Amino acid sequence: MKLGASYFGNRILRHVREDMKKMIDDGCNFVVHTMSEHDITYHSGTMVEIVKASHEVGLEVFLDPWGIGRVFGGESFSTFVKTYPNCRQQLNFTEGEIKVYKACLNSKIFRDTMITWIELAAKTGAEGVFWDEPHLFFGEFTPLFGGKKRDIWGCTCEICKDIFKQQYSYEMSVDFTDDVKAFRQTTIVTFLEYLANEAAKKGLKNSVCLFPTTDPRYGIYEWERVAMIKSMDIFGSDPYWYAYQQDVTNFVHRISNEVLTLSKRYSKEPQIWIQGYRVPAQREEEIVTAVDVAYNSGIRNIATWSFEGTDCMTYVRSERPDVVWQNVRNAYLKYKEK
């Protein structure tokens, strides 16, 4: 049984050591440390020490490219998209000069940046990397003085247009067509496969977490395309029932079953993430329910986002973070020895 949580609340080693020991005491046996662009620039040596401190108490370690290029999950700023404006995703609709600060997944410069990130991840001694919610931009635009709403999406840069034309033998449409949906999905899948292959060459395990939806607007709508990646070791999703306003039992059960089915088909380790941020007061016990449902569905790798109810971050802090983590602890200790 694998039980873990994400961690990004501190870079002061003595506090990190205390928190890692607490994670062990509360039932965890692995941790996902975020490693953002800020960490690469200012805390690269510290990240090595943080991984070492985690190992010393007995935790397996995965590293997460938190918010890098703004194409992974995470509330972290990206300097890449400011430094390399020509590597940003371009939109199908440019009225009002709408700009999107997300990197193009087909950009060689961005891919090279990710290789640098992988190399640092390997140098830390971490066991693996965690590709969290990879995505492309999608939104809606409403004209200022009225008119029909229209979909806006990326990426339509010259590189992506050229690749699209090579694959479909015609120019990319400005409308959100089936071919555009398929192209966007393929863009994310090939990007993930490229990263996973490079990480595997460095001896790192690869873990991926997909949004708990097959809506094409999120990018990946055929999960099997990701589960098929040979160098991907752990396949998962995050049925955050508070965030998606879903019934905890039904939502976690459905997503767990989908993850488990594909994981069995392609020999992956299934993983489910539990929501431990923005948890409303008086609903914290639903966390125990979620863990129970995932376990009873056959999942043996469960993680929570994030440590101590995300008490470190105002934007996504739970209303009662201490109560949230107590429920995580209760659930984890229940299954720790199973």
Disulfide bonds with the S-S distance in Angstrom:
none
